[in-house]
Amino acid sequence: MAGIHRQRPGADHLAAATDTPAVPLGNDVWMSPGVSNSYAVATDDGRVIINAGLVFEGYLRKKAFADIAGPTRTIVITQGHADHWGAVNELREPDAQVVMHRNYRYWRDDNSLLMGYRVPKTAFAFQKFSDAVMEHLKAIDTSSIDFSFPEPTVTFDQHHEFDVGGRRFELAWTPGGETTDSLVAWLPEDRILFTGNLFGPLFGHVPNLMTIRGDRYRDPVLYIESLNTVLDYHPDTLITGHFDPIVGADLIAEEVTAMRDAMQAVHDRTAELMNSGADVHTAMREVKIPDHLDVGEGYGKTSWNVRAIWEMYAGWFRHQSTTELFGVSPNSIAVDVVAAAGVEPLLDAARAHLAAARPVEALHLTDLVLAANPGNPAGREVAIDAHEALLARTENFWERAWFTKSINELRNTR
């Protein structure tokens, strides 16, 4: 198969919020594109909005949907990340229902509890979107924005159904999504399925079972089951959280099956290696998606998913060193190692690894040197070269963002 990921843009092309009219998708469904898309479904008695976008996008979404089918009757939120529910307070109208899965409170509380941890660890990857946010905030009166979490009026467990203006909506819990309150919304008469970020932001790619920005682990078994839920609907159109819809029942079935089978293969091979006595780093290197499954890695990475699966089942203790049991960082002895080995021998060894196309091994050595002396110019230069070598060989969104951030920080360290 030729994976759809080869024809669709990567995460570097995620849209910024724009003041544009709603885009008609057919079947009386409209899209307001932004950092995360929002959709309006027209009915004979008003509109149903599926996802709202970031909080600062609210006035843009309200303007885009103003002329579509009258008042907003219901807002459905497909998951607990703020780029899906942020603008609900701006879009909700008197007597409108707000529907979320019953697990929403875990993600609401996570957002509040860990804001100080997660925001700085997310910003490096989304700088251009942060810049766009700042430009929009300059243009509006921020005092009028309601930043509070929009508590739902309706929650459910496994399934929920409702009718608005003659259109039927069926919701199903898909806990294998990016959050455990993930849901999909099905329009049975039109065979349209709204999946939010069940697949991640890039359809046709492996998911992130654990994002390097910091988030809860995703269960690979629940992910597989959730993809089976999608396949059971046999949708003709798939409308995701980002980019344009995927159209065609056969194409959708082929792609979703490939993503499902890829995760199953990675899960099963990781378990085999765990039982064989291999270590997690060996598994990260050796486990691959089968060649016949053309699934992209533009957002998630198979090696990261292997580690997430391993730690989900076995936890953080690797049974390799007593030091794992204590809150003492390996860098605590960096000064001793550098003093014993010498800066130049360590950097010569790092350069030799680089010359042999082993940039990660080079970084292990420069990490020691720079932990002992962060301003060492030669150490920083070798580390920059190693990061540039890694940057040149990846198309993954998170890797590119992290390598670029690291290079910039190394260049600016004095």
LINPENOR-V370585 format. One record per backbone hydrogen bond with DSSP energy under -0.5 kcal/mol. NH is the residue of the N-H (numbers start at 0). CO is the residue of the C=O. Records with the same first field share a line. If there is no record, write none. Layout:
NH=CO  CO
This chain:
2=0
5=2
6=3
7=3
12=9
13=10
17=32
19=17
21=63
22=30
23=21
24=28
25=28
28=25
29=39
30=22
31=37
32=30
36=240
37=31
38=49  50
39=29
40=47
41=27  39
42=45
43=164
44=45
45=42
46=70
47=40
48=73
49=38
50=48  75
51=83
52=83
56=53
57=54
60=56
61=57
62=58
63=59
64=60
65=61  62
67=64
68=66
72=46  70
73=46
74=96
75=48
76=98
77=75
83=80
84=80
85=81
86=52
87=84
89=86
90=86
91=87
95=92
96=72
98=74  96
99=153
101=155
103=100
104=101
105=102
106=102
107=103
108=104
109=105
110=106
111=107
112=108
113=109
114=111
116=113
117=113
118=114
120=116
121=117  118
122=118
123=119
124=121
125=121  122
129=125
130=126
131=127
132=128
133=129
134=130
135=131
136=132
137=133
138=134  135
139=135  136
141=139
143=140
144=141
146=144
150=148
152=97
153=97
155=99
159=170
161=168
163=166
166=163
168=161
169=185
170=159
171=183
172=157
173=181
175=221
176=173
177=196
181=178
182=77
183=171
184=193
185=169
186=191
187=185
189=186
190=186
191=186
192=236
193=184
194=192  238
195=238
197=194
199=196
202=200
204=201
205=295
208=206
213=210
217=208
219=217
222=218
223=219
224=220
225=221
226=222
227=223
228=224
229=225
230=226
231=227
232=228  229
233=229  230
234=229
235=190
236=190
237=245
238=192  236
239=237
240=195
245=237
246=244
247=235
251=247
252=248
253=249
254=250
255=251
256=252
257=253
258=254
259=255
260=256
261=257
262=258
263=259
264=260
265=261
266=262
267=263
268=264
269=265
270=266
271=267
272=268
273=269
274=270
275=271
276=272  273
277=272
282=278
283=279
284=280
285=281
286=282
292=289
293=291
294=292
295=203
299=205
304=300
305=301
306=302
307=303
308=304
309=305
310=306
311=307
312=308
313=309
314=310
317=315
323=320
324=321
325=322
327=325
328=326
331=328
332=329
333=330
336=332
337=333
338=334
339=335
340=336
341=337
345=341
346=342
347=343
348=344
349=345
350=346
351=347
352=348
353=349
354=350
355=351
356=353
357=352
361=357
362=358
363=359
364=360
365=361
366=362
367=363
368=364
369=365
370=366
371=367
372=368
375=372
379=375
380=376
381=377
382=378
383=379
384=380
385=381
386=382
387=383
388=384
389=385
390=386
391=387
392=388  389
393=390
396=297
399=395
400=396
401=397
402=398
403=399
404=400
405=401
406=402
407=403
408=404
409=405
410=406
411=407
412=408  409
